[in-house]
Amino acid sequence: MSSETSGQTTTVNAEGRTAVGPGSAPAKQGWKCPLSDAHVHREDVRKVWKECQEESFWYRALPLSLGSMATTGGLIYNGVWKSSARFGPFPKLAVAGILGFAVGKASYFGTCRSKFQELGIKDGPGSGPWSRRGPSGPGRRHCHHECEECKKTTQDAPADQA
């Protein structure tokens, strides 16, 4: 972060040290953009993850699983579907239950994603500042804010890698 007052530039690097002078530029490795560092606490992420798991089970997966098993059982009982000669109705009931469970869990994905977005994680797990697919490379945070220091850092980055 830098500010120009009366011709001097004040630069604060990541460690909190301040450099004052006309040509003081931020250190390439020590500087971080103040607006891109949206810190998310692990406990908050764990809490939202646990809520998503519990709610997706109780509100979607279990009801859809039981409903699909009941429907399959009714179709077998009424003769629309035939039960297996060797195993009876159990394989079809098991497949219906597993498919209902999977569809129920998958259907809650959008709700869970919105909960993570409220927390500050924009793209959900597998993308964003912690992913390997990010534009800044593995494990590096990408600055979503375009300030002068960010522009300088992104212009200097390709030259450092070569």
Secondary structure as the mmCIF struct_conf table of DSSP 4:
data_model
#
loop_
_struct_conf.conf_type_id
_struct_conf.id
_struct_conf.beg_label_comp_id
_struct_conf.beg_label_asym_id
_struct_conf.beg_label_seq_id
_struct_conf.end_label_comp_id
_struct_conf.end_label_asym_id
_struct_conf.end_label_seq_id
STRN STRN1 SER A 2 THR A 5
TURN_TY1_P TURN_TY1_P1 SER A 6 GLY A 7
STRN STRN2 GLN A 8 VAL A 12
TURN_TY1_P TURN_TY1_P2 ALA A 14 GLU A 15
BEND BEND1 GLY A 16 GLY A 16
STRN STRN3 THR A 18 GLY A 21
TURN_TY1_P TURN_TY1_P3 PRO A 22 GLY A 23
TURN_TY1_P TURN_TY1_P4 LYS A 28 GLY A 30
TURN_TY1_P TURN_TY1_P5 PRO A 34 SER A 36
HELX_RH_AL_P HELX_RH_AL_P1 ARG A 42 SER A 56
HELX_RH_PI_P HELX_RH_PI_P1 PHE A 57 ALA A 61
HELX_RH_AL_P HELX_RH_AL_P2 LEU A 62 TYR A 77
TURN_TY1_P TURN_TY1_P6 ASN A 78 GLY A 79
BEND BEND2 VAL A 80 TRP A 81
HELX_LH_PP_P HELX_LH_PP_P1 LYS A 82 SER A 83
STRN STRN4 SER A 84 SER A 84
TURN_TY1_P TURN_TY1_P7 ALA A 85 PHE A 87
STRN STRN5 GLY A 88 GLY A 88
TURN_TY1_P TURN_TY1_P8 PRO A 89 PRO A 89
HELX_RH_AL_P HELX_RH_AL_P3 PHE A 90 SER A 107
TURN_TY1_P TURN_TY1_P9 TYR A 108 TYR A 108
HELX_RH_AL_P HELX_RH_AL_P4 PHE A 109 LEU A 119
TURN_TY1_P TURN_TY1_P10 GLY A 120 GLY A 120
BEND BEND3 LYS A 122 ASP A 123
TURN_TY1_P TURN_TY1_P11 PRO A 125 GLY A 126
BEND BEND4 SER A 127 GLY A 128
TURN_TY1_P TURN_TY1_P12 PRO A 129 TRP A 130
BEND BEND5 SER A 131 SER A 131
TURN_TY1_P TURN_TY1_P13 ARG A 132 ARG A 133
BEND BEND6 GLY A 134 GLY A 134
TURN_TY1_P TURN_TY1_P14 PRO A 135 SER A 136
TURN_TY1_P TURN_TY1_P15 PRO A 138 GLY A 139
HELX_LH_PP_P HELX_LH_PP_P2 ARG A 141 CYS A 143
BEND BEND7 HIS A 145 HIS A 145
HELX_RH_AL_P HELX_RH_AL_P5 GLU A 148 GLN A 161
#
